[in-house]
Amino acid sequence: MKWKRSERLVDMTYYLLEHPHQLIPLTYFSELYQSAKSSISEDLTIVKETFEEKGIGLLTTVPGAAGGVKYIPKMSEEEVRLVIQDLKAELEHSDRLLPGGYLFMTDLLGNPDLINRVGKVFASAFADQQIDVIMTVATKGISIAHAIARHLNVPVVVVRRDSKVTEGSTVSINYVSGSSRRIQTMVLSKRSMKSGQRVLITDDFMKVGGTMNGMKNLLEEFDCQLAGIAVLVEAEHADETLVDDYYSLVKLHEVNEKDRTIALSEGNYFTKREK
């Protein structure tokens, strides 16, 4: 079947969006659409210009016999600010207040559109770095981890509080919880990661960073490297945080249960990007 250019463009765009950070040889598209490489190159130029104009991402070209094209998801500063504004607007609702000064966030973490945008925000921040794995701790960070992983095209590993028979042999560590100062346990299957991998760790909420610090220590047991830390919401805390190199989208300053008010501001995402 001979493909029309309009058909090629639609199918090609869909394929690129579904395979971010993957090098795709021009011969793949040429054989698929039964078209000359020169025609495929012209098509890709149209896709590239459209992606950049609409702020969808970048389409990079790798020359040579082993080269091809690669789609890199990116978000503009304006789009990132819109995501942060939407998060703040949702989190500022007084009905999110729970006893003890906690915020109800489960519905946001289950919102596929919002979490997909959050994933692209963090994927944009780490687009130029080698990321092999996304790590999070069960359970609330899982949706964020998968959203980031989708845009970086890497696997997700989930750290648990206790071992499961289905996990096989595991590695466990004890760590100090940042808020309660209690000794807690983290467990991860030995088959989850390979030595030398670069890992991005993420979670939905961070107080002083005890959980993040625990995951950092767990990486050492696997001889893996910390590539970065991504947090949806960080809490302002009088004590010094246990981690200091991280991205956050929203910062929680104060919760007043009596007046039922929530004080929020933009996280450190943009100040980190400027460094």
C-alpha positions in Angstrom: 0.0 0.0 0.0 1.3 3.4 -1.0 0.9 5.9 1.9 -0.2 9.5 1.2 1.9 12.2 2.9 -0.9 13.2 5.2 -1.3 9.6 6.3 2.4 9.2 6.9 2.6 12.4 8.9 -0.2 11.3 11.2 1.1 7.8 11.7 4.7 9.0 12.1 3.7 11.6 14.7 1.8 9.0 16.7 4.7 6.6 16.6 7.2 9.2 17.8 5.0 10.4 20.6 4.6 6.7 21.8 8.4 6.1 21.7 10.1 9.1 23.4 13.9 9.0 23.8 14.2 6.1 21.4 16.5 6.3 18.4 14.4 5.4 15.3 16.4 4.7 12.1 15.1 6.4 8.9 15.1 3.0 7.3 12.3 2.0 9.7 10.0 4.7 8.4 11.2 4.2 4.8 10.4 0.5 4.8 7.1 1.0 6.7 5.7 3.6 4.4 7.5 2.3 1.2 8.9 5.8 0.6 12.3 7.2 -0.3 14.5 8.4 2.6 14.4 11.9 1.1 10.6 11.9 1.4 10.8 10.7 5.0 13.4 13.4 5.8 11.0 16.0 4.5 8.1 14.6 6.5 10.3 14.6 9.7 11.2 18.2 9.1 7.5 19.1 9.1 7.0 17.1 12.3 10.0 18.7 13.9 8.9 22.3 13.1 5.4 21.5 14.4 6.6 20.0 17.6 8.8 23.0 18.3 6.2 25.5 17.4 3.5 23.9 19.5 5.9 23.3 22.4 5.4 19.5 22.2 9.1 18.7 22.3 12.2 18.3 20.3 13.0 16.1 17.3 16.7 15.5 17.2 18.6 13.9 14.3 21.6 11.6 14.7 23.6 11.4 11.5 25.4 8.4 10.1 24.6 4.8 9.2 23.5 4.0 12.8 21.7 7.3 13.2 18.0 8.2 13.0 15.6 10.5 14.8 14.7 10.8 18.5 11.7 12.6 20.1 12.5 14.4 23.3 9.4 15.5 25.3 9.8 19.1 26.5 7.5 21.7 28.1 7.9 25.4 27.8 8.2 27.6 30.9 4.7 28.9 30.4 3.3 25.4 30.2 5.1 24.4 33.4 3.8 27.4 35.2 0.3 26.4 34.2 0.8 23.0 35.6 2.0 24.5 38.9 -0.9 26.9 39.0 -3.4 24.1 38.5 -1.8 22.1 41.3 -1.9 25.1 43.7 -5.5 25.9 42.8 -6.5 22.3 43.6 -4.5 22.0 46.8 -5.7 25.3 48.2 -9.2 24.1 48.7 -10.0 24.0 52.4 -11.9 20.7 52.2 -8.5 19.0 51.5 -7.5 19.5 55.2 -7.4 16.3 57.2 -6.9 15.9 61.0 -3.3 16.4 61.9 -2.6 19.0 59.2 -2.4 16.6 56.4 -3.7 17.3 52.8 -5.9 14.9 50.9 -4.1 14.4 47.5 -5.3 10.9 46.4 -7.7 12.3 43.8 -5.0 14.4 42.2 -2.6 11.5 42.1 -5.4 9.5 40.3 -6.1 12.3 37.8 -4.5 10.9 34.5 -4.4 14.3 32.7 -2.8 16.2 35.6 -0.3 13.5 36.5 0.6 13.0 32.8 1.4 16.8 32.7 3.4 16.5 35.9 5.3 13.6 34.5 6.2 15.6 31.4 7.4 18.6 33.6 9.9 16.4 35.4 10.9 14.5 32.2 11.7 17.9 30.7 14.0 18.8 33.6 15.9 15.5 33.2 15.7 15.2 29.4 19.4 15.9 28.9 20.5 13.4 31.6 21.0 9.7 31.4 18.1 8.2 33.4 17.8 4.4 33.5 15.2 3.8 36.1 12.5 5.7 38.1 12.2 4.7 41.7 9.5 5.5 44.2 8.2 4.1 47.4 4.7 2.5 47.7 2.1 3.7 47.3 1.2 7.3 46.5 4.3 8.1 44.4 3.6 5.2 42.0 1.4 7.2 39.6 4.0 10.1 39.4 6.8 7.6 38.8 4.9 6.0 35.9 4.1 9.4 34.4 7.7 10.4 34.4 8.8 7.0 33.1 6.4 7.2 30.2 8.0 10.5 29.0 11.5 9.2 29.5 10.8 5.7 28.2 12.4 3.9 31.2 11.1 1.3 33.7 9.8 1.9 37.2 10.8 0.2 40.4 8.7 0.3 43.6 10.2 0.2 47.0 8.0 -1.5 49.7 7.8 -1.5 53.4 7.8 -5.3 53.6 8.8 -8.1 51.4 6.4 -10.0 49.1 6.7 -13.7 48.1 6.2 -12.6 44.4 9.3 -10.3 44.7 11.8 -13.2 45.1 15.0 -12.4 47.0 15.1 -8.9 48.4 17.5 -6.3 49.8 16.3 -4.4 52.9 17.6 -1.5 54.8 16.6 0.4 57.9 16.3 4.2 57.7 15.3 7.1 60.0 11.9 8.7 59.1 12.5 12.4 58.8 9.3 13.5 60.6 8.8 10.9 63.3 12.5 10.0 63.7 11.4 6.3 63.9 13.4 3.5 62.4 11.6 2.1 59.4 12.4 -0.5 56.7 12.6 -0.4 53.0 12.6 -3.5 50.8 13.4 -4.0 47.1 13.7 -7.1 44.9 17.3 -7.9 43.9 16.1 -8.3 40.3 14.7 -4.7 40.2 17.9 -2.9 39.1 21.3 -3.6 37.6 24.6 -2.3 39.0 25.7 1.1 37.6 22.2 2.3 36.6 21.3 6.0 37.1 18.1 6.4 39.1 15.7 9.2 39.4 13.7 9.0 42.7 10.3 10.6 43.2 7.5 10.9 45.6 4.3 12.9 46.1 5.2 14.6 49.3 8.4 15.4 51.2 8.7 16.8 54.7 12.4 16.7 55.7 13.4 14.0 53.2 13.7 10.9 55.4 12.1 8.7 52.8 14.2 10.2 50.0 17.3 9.7 52.0 16.3 6.1 52.6 15.9 5.5 48.9 19.4 7.1 48.3 20.9 4.6 50.8 19.1 1.7 49.1 20.7 2.7 45.8 24.1 2.2 47.3 23.2 -1.4 48.1 22.5 -2.0 44.4 25.7 0.0 43.4 23.5 2.4 41.5 23.8 6.2 41.1 21.4 8.9 42.1 20.5 10.9 39.0 18.0 13.2 40.6 15.0 13.7 42.9 11.6 14.9 41.9 8.9 15.9 44.4 5.3 17.0 43.8 4.9 18.9 47.0 7.5 19.8 49.6 6.7 21.1 53.1 8.4 24.1 54.6 10.2 22.8 57.7 12.1 24.4 60.6 14.6 21.5 60.6 17.2 21.1 57.9 16.2 18.7 55.1 18.0 15.5 54.7 18.3 16.0 51.0 19.2 19.3 49.3 19.4 18.6 45.6 15.8 18.1 44.4 13.1 19.5 42.2 9.7 20.4 43.7 6.6 21.9 42.0 4.7 23.2 45.0 5.8 24.3 48.5 3.5 23.9 51.5 4.2 26.7 54.0 1.5 26.4 56.6 -1.8 24.7 57.4 -4.1 26.4 59.8 -6.7 23.9 60.9 -8.6 26.5 63.0 -9.1 28.9 60.1 -9.0 26.1 57.5 -6.5 27.8 55.3 -3.6 26.4 53.3 -0.6 28.6 52.4 1.2 27.4 49.2 3.7 28.8 46.8 5.6 27.7 43.8 8.3 25.1 44.4 12.0 25.3 43.5 11.6 24.0 39.9 12.6 27.2 38.2 15.3 28.2 40.6 16.9 24.8 40.1 16.6 25.1 36.3 18.5 28.4 36.4 21.5 26.8 38.1 
